[in-house]
């Protein structure tokens, strides 16, 4: 395994700021259009689908969990956890007992995940940006909160895991969570827009970690050098915000934000290094669009794992990942769906093993920054947008 320092070709934070402001303005303009009525999707895959708005009154929703008894839980970045009706159209309750969040920049209340035995236990998990206190005042980091949902309140709540170390800044928290078939908890952790920590095994910035349901390192995690964090499963990530198990192979996959281009879809392997910040098919912010500026030359192999799919020369800002497994769109079984913030779209990726066969945008351009994607118990596909919409993809 190679642990390389930051390449000198990376732009400094001061050089990034003007470009980031322009980039934010452009992506905001992309997300200003809304769909008041069902929109027919233009699908190169010839699957008839329409995108129907269910709710347009949410406030910066980030994640959604489908409740086994019907209804949904939705997180909002400012710190609210809301229960929606079974059809998603009404807010039925604001859930109390949510921890205090660092709601600045990309931070806030982020993912929500139900425990595998939620129907009987009521346990759920929240990921969020936790503000530092005492000597860590002014800093923040991703934390995992476990609590039981009892009526309209969270009870017995406690923080079971904290990303280390807490740092300054308000970006790249990662924060997608997933329970695996083995009952272990997987969490994506961004590198917090810092220069080198994704290659530092003594901390968990820029990592995917594997934990027990109580937040401890799982027993059969990779063996790392002395002094490393035992919860680390893989390293060299920038800001991974999509996480899913393939329904047929059981393999873990993730999507990851690149810099200027270079977004990635990766199969996550035990103990593997995905190259950031030494390699990327993306470029430092503000670079001329092209291939010459690719960080470290772009190619990851042989030192690092090559991504299965990338988006170049500009980013779609992938915010999630779904492998479809339902019957509503049987033609799409096993296909990967990747929502984008900057692209205002959802990409469908057809895979054969670790090879991308094809890709398209089966729902067309939605005019929305898509923040979340999930498959409902009814087999339809559900989307959340930054503008506050809950959308359902149906026939």
C-alpha positions in Angstrom: 0.0 0.0 0.0 1.3 3.4 -1.0 0.9 6.4 1.3 2.0 9.4 -0.8 2.2 13.1 0.1 0.1 15.9 -1.5 1.0 16.5 -5.1 2.3 20.1 -5.7 -0.1 20.5 -8.6 -3.1 21.1 -6.2 -4.4 24.6 -6.2 -4.1 26.5 -2.9 -7.3 27.3 -0.9 -6.8 31.0 -1.7 -6.8 30.3 -5.4 -9.8 28.0 -5.2 -12.1 30.6 -3.6 -13.0 32.8 -6.7 -13.6 29.8 -8.8 -15.7 28.1 -6.1 -17.9 31.2 -5.8 -18.5 31.1 -9.6 -19.1 27.4 -9.5 -21.6 27.7 -6.7 -23.5 30.5 -8.6 -23.7 28.4 -11.7 -24.9 25.3 -9.9 -27.5 27.4 -8.0 -28.8 28.6 -11.4 -29.0 25.0 -12.5 -31.2 24.1 -9.5 -33.6 27.1 -9.8 -36.2 25.4 -12.0 -39.0 23.3 -10.5 -41.5 20.9 -11.8 -45.1 21.6 -10.6 -46.5 18.7 -12.6 -45.2 15.2 -13.5 -42.4 15.4 -16.0 -42.0 12.8 -18.7 -38.5 11.4 -18.6 -36.5 11.3 -21.8 -35.0 7.9 -21.6 -32.4 6.5 -24.0 -33.1 3.1 -22.2 -36.7 3.2 -23.6 -38.2 2.7 -20.2 -41.4 4.8 -19.7 -41.0 6.8 -16.5 -42.2 10.0 -15.0 -41.0 12.1 -12.1 -43.8 13.2 -9.9 -43.5 15.9 -7.1 -44.9 14.6 -3.9 -43.9 17.4 -1.5 -42.4 20.8 -2.3 -42.3 22.3 1.2 -39.2 20.7 2.8 -36.2 22.8 3.8 -32.8 21.6 2.4 -33.6 17.9 2.9 -30.6 15.6 2.9 -31.7 12.0 3.5 -34.8 9.8 3.7 -35.6 6.6 5.4 -38.7 4.5 4.6 -40.5 3.4 7.8 -41.7 -0.3 7.8 -45.1 0.7 9.1 -45.5 3.3 6.3 -44.4 6.9 6.2 -40.9 8.3 5.9 -38.3 10.1 8.0 -36.6 13.0 6.3 -33.6 15.0 7.7 -33.2 18.7 7.0 -29.8 20.3 7.2 -30.7 23.0 9.8 -31.3 20.2 12.3 -34.9 19.0 11.9 -36.0 15.4 11.6 -39.5 15.2 10.1 -42.0 12.3 9.8 -43.9 12.3 6.5 -47.1 10.5 5.6 -47.1 7.3 3.7 -47.6 9.1 0.4 -44.9 11.7 1.4 -47.3 14.7 0.8 -47.7 15.8 4.4 -45.4 16.5 7.4 -47.1 14.6 10.3 -44.6 15.3 13.0 -41.4 17.1 13.9 -39.3 14.6 15.9 -37.7 15.9 19.1 -34.4 14.8 20.7 -32.2 15.5 17.7 -28.6 16.5 18.6 -27.3 20.0 18.1 -25.7 20.3 14.7 -23.1 22.5 13.1 -25.4 23.9 10.4 -22.9 25.8 8.2 -21.8 25.3 4.7 -22.2 21.6 3.8 -22.7 20.8 7.5 -25.9 20.1 9.4 -28.1 17.1 10.1 -27.2 14.7 7.3 -28.0 10.9 6.9 -30.7 8.9 8.7 -30.6 5.1 8.8 -32.9 2.6 10.4 -31.4 -0.3 12.4 -31.9 -3.8 10.8 -34.3 -4.6 13.7 -36.0 -1.2 13.7 -39.5 -2.6 13.5 -39.1 -4.3 16.9 -36.4 -2.1 18.5 -37.0 1.4 17.2 -33.3 2.1 17.0 -32.1 4.5 14.3 -28.9 6.4 13.5 -28.2 10.0 12.5 -25.0 11.3 10.9 -24.3 15.0 11.4 -21.7 17.7 11.6 -20.9 18.0 15.3 -19.7 21.3 16.7 -16.6 21.1 18.9 -16.5 22.3 22.5 -13.8 23.3 24.9 -10.4 23.0 23.3 -12.2 22.1 20.0 -14.4 25.1 20.0 -14.7 26.5 16.4 -14.0 23.0 14.9 -16.4 20.4 13.7 -16.5 16.8 12.5 -18.8 14.0 11.4 -20.5 12.2 14.3 -23.0 9.3 14.5 -25.9 9.5 17.0 -27.9 6.4 18.0 -31.4 6.7 19.5 -34.8 5.0 19.7 -37.8 6.5 18.0 -40.6 6.5 20.5 -43.7 8.2 19.2 -42.6 11.6 18.0 -39.4 11.7 20.1 -35.9 10.2 20.1 -35.0 8.7 23.4 -31.9 7.0 24.9 -29.9 9.0 22.4 -26.1 9.0 22.5 -23.1 9.7 20.2 -21.5 6.4 19.4 -18.8 7.5 17.0 -16.8 10.7 16.1 -14.6 11.3 13.1 -11.1 12.1 14.2 -9.8 14.8 14.3 -12.2 17.6 14.4 -11.0 20.4 12.1 -11.9 23.9 10.9 -14.0 24.5 7.8 -17.6 23.6 6.8 -17.2 21.1 3.9 -16.8 17.5 2.9 -18.4 15.6 5.8 -19.2 12.5 3.8 -21.8 11.0 6.1 -23.6 8.2 4.2 -24.4 5.2 6.4 -25.3 1.7 5.6 -25.8 -1.6 7.4 -24.2 -4.6 5.6 -25.5 -8.1 5.4 -23.1 -9.0 8.3 -24.9 -6.5 10.6 -21.9 -4.1 10.6 -22.3 -0.3 10.1 -20.4 1.4 7.3 -19.9 5.1 7.2 -18.3 7.4 4.6 -16.1 10.2 5.9 -14.9 13.1 3.8 -11.4 14.6 4.0 -12.9 17.9 5.2 -11.2 19.8 2.3 -7.8 19.4 4.0 -4.6 18.8 2.0 -3.3 15.3 3.0 -5.4 13.5 5.6 -7.0 11.0 3.2 -3.6 9.1 3.2 -3.1 9.4 7.0 -4.1 6.2 8.8 -3.8 7.8 12.2 -7.1 9.8 11.5 -10.3 9.0 9.7 -10.6 12.0 7.4 -11.1 10.7 3.8 -12.0 7.2 4.8 -14.7 4.6 4.8 -15.0 3.0 8.2 -16.7 -0.2 9.4 -18.2 -0.3 12.8 -20.3 -2.4 15.1 -23.8 -1.2 15.8 -22.4 0.5 19.0 -19.7 2.4 17.1 -16.7 0.3 17.8 -14.2 -1.0 15.2 -15.5 -4.2 13.7 -13.3 -7.2 14.5 -12.2 -8.4 11.1 -11.3 -5.0 9.6 -8.0 -4.7 7.7 -4.7 -5.0 9.5 -3.0 -1.7 9.4 0.4 -0.5 10.7 0.8 0.3 14.4 -0.9 3.5 15.4 -3.6 3.3 12.7 -7.3 3.7 13.4 -8.7 0.1 13.5 -12.1 1.1 12.1 -10.7 2.1 8.7 -11.9 -0.1 5.9 -10.5 1.9 2.9 -8.6 5.2 2.4 -7.7 7.8 -0.2 -11.3 9.2 -0.5 -12.2 12.8 -1.1 -15.8 13.2 -0.2 -17.7 10.0 -0.6 -21.5 10.5 -0.3 -23.0 7.4 -2.0 -22.9 3.9 -0.5 -24.7 0.7 -1.6 -24.4 -3.0 -1.7 -24.9 -4.7 -5.0 -28.1 -6.9 -4.6 -26.6 -9.8 -6.6 -22.9 -9.9 -5.7 -23.1 -8.4 -2.2 -20.1 -6.1 -3.0 -19.9 -2.7 -1.5 -19.8 0.3 -3.9 -19.4 4.0 -3.3 -19.6 7.3 -5.2 -17.2 10.2 -4.5 -17.0 13.9 -5.4 -13.9 14.8 -7.4 -12.5 18.3 -7.6 -13.0 19.9 -11.0 -14.1 16.7 -12.7 -13.0 13.3 -11.7 -16.1 12.2 -9.8 -15.9 8.4 -9.2 -17.9 5.2 -8.9 -15.8 2.7 -7.0 -16.1 -0.9 -5.9 -14.9 -0.7 -2.3 -12.3 -3.4 -1.4 -11.0 -4.3 2.0 -7.8 -2.4 2.8 -7.8 -0.6 -0.6 -6.4 2.9 -1.3 -8.3 5.0 -3.8 -5.6 7.6 -4.4 -6.8 11.0 -3.2 -5.1 13.5 -3.1 -2.3 12.0 -5.1 -4.3 10.8 -8.1 -7.5 12.1 -9.7 -9.0 12.3 -13.2 -10.1 15.7 -12.1 -8.1 18.9 -12.0 -7.3 21.6 -9.5 -10.1 24.2 -9.4 -9.7 26.9 -12.0 -7.6 24.8 -14.4 -8.3 25.0 -18.1 -10.8 22.3 -19.0 -8.9 19.3 -20.4 -6.7 16.4 -19.5 -3.3 18.0 -19.0 -4.2 19.2 -15.6 -5.3 15.9 -14.1 -3.9 15.4 -10.6 -0.9 13.0 -10.6 -1.6 12.3 -14.3 -5.0 10.8 -13.5 -4.2 7.1 -13.8 -4.5 5.5 -10.4 -2.9 2.0 -11.1 -0.7 0.4 -10.1 -0.3 2.3 -6.8 -4.0 2.8 -6.2 -7.4 1.4 -7.3 -8.8 2.6 -10.6 -12.3 3.9 -10.4 -14.9 1.9 -12.3 -16.5 5.0 -13.7 -15.6 8.7 -13.8 -17.2 12.0 -14.8 -14.9 14.3 -16.8 -14.0 17.0 -17.6 -16.5 18.7 -15.2 -18.2 17.3 -12.1 -21.8 16.1 -11.6 -21.2 16.2 -7.8 -22.5 12.7 -7.1 -24.6 12.8 -3.9 -25.8 9.2 -3.5 -25.9 5.7 -5.0 -28.7 3.1 -5.5 -28.6 -0.4 -7.0 -32.2 -1.0 -8.2 -33.7 -4.3 -7.2 -37.4 -3.9 -7.5 -40.1 -5.1 -10.0 -41.6 -1.7 -11.0 -38.6 -1.2 -13.4 -37.6 -4.8 -13.9 -35.5 -3.8 -16.9 -33.2 -1.9 -14.5 -32.5 -4.6 -12.0 -28.9 -4.5 -10.9 -28.2 -1.1 -12.5 -26.5 1.6 -10.5 -28.2 5.0 -10.2 -26.1 8.0 -9.3 -27.8 11.4 -8.5 -26.0 14.6 -9.2 -26.0 18.1 -7.6 -24.3 20.1 -10.3 -25.7 17.9 -13.1 -29.3 18.2 -11.9 -29.8 14.7 -13.1 -29.6 11.0 -12.2 -27.3 8.8 -14.2 -28.0 5.1 -14.8 -24.8 2.9 -15.0 -24.9 -0.6 -16.5 -22.1 -2.7 -15.1 -20.5 -6.0 -16.0 -18.4 -7.0 -13.1 -16.0 -4.1 -12.5 -16.5 -2.7 -16.0 -18.9 0.1 -17.0 -20.9 -1.0 -20.0 -23.0 2.1 -20.6 -24.6 5.1 -19.0 -27.5 7.4 -19.6 -29.8 9.9 -17.9 -33.1 8.1 -18.0 -35.1 10.9 -16.3 -33.7 13.7 -18.4 -32.5 17.0 -16.9 -34.6 17.6 -13.8 -33.7 21.2 -13.1 -33.0 20.2 -9.5 -29.9 19.5 -7.4 -30.6 15.9 -6.4 -29.4 15.2 -2.9 -30.7 11.7 -2.2 -31.9 8.6 -4.0 -33.6 5.5 -2.5 -35.9 2.7 -3.5 -39.1 2.6 -1.6 -40.9 -0.5 -0.3 -43.3 0.1 -3.2 -40.6 -0.4 -5.7 -40.6 3.2 -7.0 -37.5 5.4 -6.9 -37.5 8.4 -4.5 -35.5 11.6 -4.8 -34.8 14.6 -2.6 -33.7 17.9 -4.0 -31.8 20.8 -2.4 -34.7 23.1 -3.2 -37.0 21.2 -0.8 -38.8 18.7 -3.1 -39.6 15.0 -2.6 -40.0 13.4 -6.0 -41.1 9.9 -7.0 -40.1 8.1 -10.2 -42.9 6.0 -11.4 -44.5 4.6 -14.6 
